[in-house]
């Protein structure tokens, strides 16, 4: 078999794979009026809302993957700081899947810090400017052009907006999110494997060498 023929075969195999499992929505999508940046803010509110013991982000098995989920979009979690995690999660059919390849958020240390929205956005962007080795795959097929899916919030938000008042959250405005996010259309019923992650290669005190390597075994039913 010639190299040209081999390349054609590989192209056809990849095309068939993604015919069954659609590519992520294009970076400029709007789903129910929400952009990737809008969803990233909602993801962070979701991520911070749960008590530590049932946090989907701190969860190492997937036992708490359904905590706080609602609506048409189902959030998948990375991990705080560097994380290598494998989770198993059962997801209802007809759910879009939204998750960070790598991402950062910044928010004020208290309500009276004087931290501005512009400062929050610059801080959230720093490590993403130097992110390397970004990857994502679905059922063994590489998802291409992950770097084109960078999204950053233009308007700041309160990352603790959904934290129950009984936990005494402060008003964490302005918060900002910046990262590489993918939104997958609803998957066919059955078992699927999703992998994603990357590295921050910046030498800084704020997760400058952070590594994310996340794997989900998803059962859609």
C-alpha positions as CSV (number, residue, x, y, z in Angstrom):
1,X,0.0,0.0,0.0
2,X,1.4,3.4,-0.9
3,X,1.7,6.3,1.5
4,X,-1.1,8.2,-0.3
5,X,-3.4,5.2,0.0
6,X,-2.6,4.7,3.6
7,X,-3.3,8.4,4.4
8,X,-6.6,8.0,2.6
9,X,-7.6,5.0,4.7
10,X,-6.7,6.8,7.9
11,X,-8.8,9.8,6.8
12,X,-11.8,7.6,6.1
13,X,-11.4,5.8,9.4
14,X,-11.4,9.2,11.3
15,X,-14.4,10.4,9.2
16,X,-16.4,7.3,10.0
17,X,-15.5,7.6,13.7
18,X,-16.7,11.2,14.0
19,X,-19.8,10.4,11.8
20,X,-20.9,8.3,14.8
21,X,-19.7,10.8,17.4
22,X,-20.0,14.4,16.2
23,X,-17.1,16.9,16.5
24,X,-17.5,19.6,19.2
25,X,-19.7,22.5,18.3
26,X,-17.7,25.3,16.6
27,X,-16.1,27.8,18.9
28,X,-18.5,30.6,18.0
29,X,-21.6,28.6,18.9
30,X,-24.6,29.8,20.9
31,X,-26.7,27.2,22.7
32,X,-29.9,28.5,24.1
33,X,-28.3,32.0,23.7
34,X,-25.2,31.0,25.7
35,X,-21.7,31.2,24.3
36,X,-18.7,29.1,25.4
37,X,-17.6,32.0,27.6
38,X,-21.1,32.2,29.2
39,X,-21.1,28.5,29.8
40,X,-17.7,28.7,31.4
41,X,-19.0,31.2,34.0
42,X,-21.9,28.8,34.7
43,X,-19.5,25.9,35.0
44,X,-17.5,27.7,37.6
45,X,-20.6,28.6,39.6
46,X,-21.5,25.0,39.5
47,X,-18.0,23.8,40.4
48,X,-17.9,26.0,43.5
49,X,-21.4,25.4,44.8
50,X,-21.1,21.9,46.3
51,X,-19.7,21.1,49.7
52,X,-16.2,19.6,49.6
53,X,-17.4,16.0,50.4
54,X,-19.6,15.8,47.3
55,X,-17.8,18.2,45.0
56,X,-17.7,16.8,41.4
57,X,-14.3,18.5,40.9
58,X,-12.7,16.9,44.0
59,X,-14.4,13.6,43.2
60,X,-11.9,10.9,42.3
61,X,-14.3,8.2,41.1
62,X,-17.3,9.9,39.5
63,X,-19.7,9.0,42.3
64,X,-20.7,12.7,42.5
65,X,-20.8,13.6,38.8
66,X,-24.6,14.2,39.0
67,X,-24.4,16.8,41.8
68,X,-25.8,20.1,40.8
69,X,-26.6,19.2,37.2
70,X,-29.6,20.8,35.5
71,X,-30.9,21.8,32.1
72,X,-29.7,20.6,28.6
73,X,-26.0,20.9,29.4
74,X,-24.1,18.4,31.6
75,X,-20.9,19.6,33.1
76,X,-17.8,17.4,33.3
77,X,-15.1,18.4,35.8
78,X,-11.4,18.6,35.6
79,X,-9.6,18.9,39.0
80,X,-8.3,21.6,41.2
81,X,-4.6,22.2,40.7
82,X,-2.7,19.4,39.0
83,X,-4.9,16.3,38.6
84,X,-4.8,12.9,37.1
85,X,-8.3,11.4,37.6
86,X,-10.4,8.6,36.1
87,X,-14.1,8.8,36.7
88,X,-17.2,6.8,35.7
89,X,-20.4,8.7,35.2
90,X,-23.9,7.8,34.1
91,X,-25.5,10.6,32.0
92,X,-29.1,10.9,30.7
93,X,-29.5,10.8,27.0
94,X,-30.0,14.1,25.0
95,X,-27.5,16.0,27.2
96,X,-24.8,18.2,25.7
97,X,-21.5,17.7,27.5
98,X,-19.4,20.8,28.4
99,X,-15.9,20.5,29.9
100,X,-12.6,22.3,30.3
101,X,-9.5,21.0,28.6
102,X,-7.5,23.3,30.9
103,X,-8.9,26.5,32.4
104,X,-8.3,29.1,35.1
105,X,-10.5,31.5,37.1
106,X,-9.6,34.4,39.3
107,X,-11.7,36.2,41.9
108,X,-11.2,38.7,44.7
109,X,-9.9,37.5,48.1
110,X,-12.7,39.4,49.8
111,X,-15.5,41.8,49.1
112,X,-13.5,44.9,49.8
113,X,-10.2,43.9,48.1
114,X,-10.5,46.6,45.4
115,X,-9.9,43.9,42.7
116,X,-11.2,45.0,39.3
117,X,-12.8,43.1,36.5
118,X,-9.9,44.0,34.2
119,X,-7.5,42.6,36.7
120,X,-9.5,39.4,37.1
121,X,-9.5,38.9,33.3
122,X,-5.7,39.5,33.0
123,X,-5.0,37.1,35.8
124,X,-7.2,34.4,34.5
125,X,-5.5,34.6,31.1
126,X,-1.9,34.4,32.2
127,X,-1.4,30.7,32.3
128,X,-3.7,30.0,29.3
129,X,-1.3,32.2,27.2
130,X,1.4,29.5,27.7
131,X,-0.7,26.3,27.8
132,X,0.9,23.4,26.0
133,X,0.2,19.8,25.1
134,X,-3.6,20.3,25.0
135,X,-5.5,17.2,24.1
136,X,-9.0,15.8,23.9
137,X,-10.4,12.5,22.5
138,X,-13.7,10.8,22.3
139,X,-13.8,7.0,22.1
140,X,-10.2,6.9,21.1
141,X,-10.5,9.4,18.3
142,X,-8.5,12.6,18.7
143,X,-10.6,15.8,18.7
144,X,-8.7,18.2,16.5
145,X,-7.9,21.9,16.8
146,X,-8.5,22.1,20.6
147,X,-6.5,25.3,20.8
148,X,-9.2,27.1,18.6
149,X,-11.7,26.6,21.5
150,X,-10.3,29.2,23.9
151,X,-13.1,31.1,25.6
152,X,-12.8,34.0,28.1
153,X,-15.5,35.8,29.9
154,X,-16.0,39.4,28.7
155,X,-18.3,40.3,31.6
156,X,-17.3,39.3,35.1
157,X,-19.5,37.3,37.5
158,X,-19.7,36.1,41.1
159,X,-18.1,32.7,41.3
160,X,-19.8,32.0,44.6
161,X,-23.3,32.9,43.3
162,X,-24.7,29.4,43.9
163,X,-23.0,28.6,47.2
164,X,-25.7,28.1,49.8
165,X,-26.0,31.1,52.2
166,X,-25.6,28.7,55.1
167,X,-22.0,28.3,54.1
168,X,-21.4,32.1,54.5
169,X,-20.0,32.9,51.0
170,X,-18.9,36.4,50.3
171,X,-19.7,38.3,47.1
172,X,-16.9,37.2,44.9
173,X,-17.4,39.8,42.2
174,X,-15.5,40.4,39.9
175,X,-14.6,36.8,38.9
176,X,-13.3,35.9,35.4
177,X,-12.8,32.7,33.5
178,X,-10.3,31.9,30.8
179,X,-9.5,28.5,29.2
180,X,-10.1,25.9,26.5
181,X,-13.6,24.5,26.6
182,X,-15.4,21.9,24.5
183,X,-19.1,21.4,24.0
184,X,-20.1,18.0,22.6
185,X,-23.5,17.3,21.1
186,X,-25.5,14.6,22.8
187,X,-23.8,11.2,22.5
188,X,-25.5,8.0,21.4
189,X,-26.8,5.7,24.1
190,X,-24.1,3.3,25.4
191,X,-20.6,3.5,26.7
192,X,-18.1,6.2,25.8
193,X,-14.7,7.3,26.8
194,X,-13.7,11.0,27.0
195,X,-10.2,12.1,27.7
196,X,-8.8,15.7,28.0
197,X,-6.1,17.8,29.6
198,X,-2.9,19.7,29.0
199,X,-0.2,21.6,30.9
200,X,0.5,25.1,32.0
201,X,4.2,25.7,31.3
202,X,4.6,29.1,32.9
203,X,6.9,29.2,35.9
204,X,4.8,31.1,38.4
205,X,3.5,30.6,41.9
206,X,-0.1,30.3,40.6
207,X,-0.3,26.7,39.2
208,X,2.4,27.7,36.7
209,X,3.3,24.0,36.2
210,X,-0.2,22.6,36.5
211,X,-1.0,19.4,34.6
212,X,-4.5,18.1,33.9
213,X,-5.1,14.5,32.7
214,X,-8.7,13.6,33.0
215,X,-10.6,10.5,31.8
216,X,-14.3,9.8,31.9
217,X,-16.0,6.5,31.3
218,X,-19.5,7.7,30.4
219,X,-22.6,5.6,30.2
220,X,-25.4,7.4,28.3
221,X,-28.9,6.0,29.0
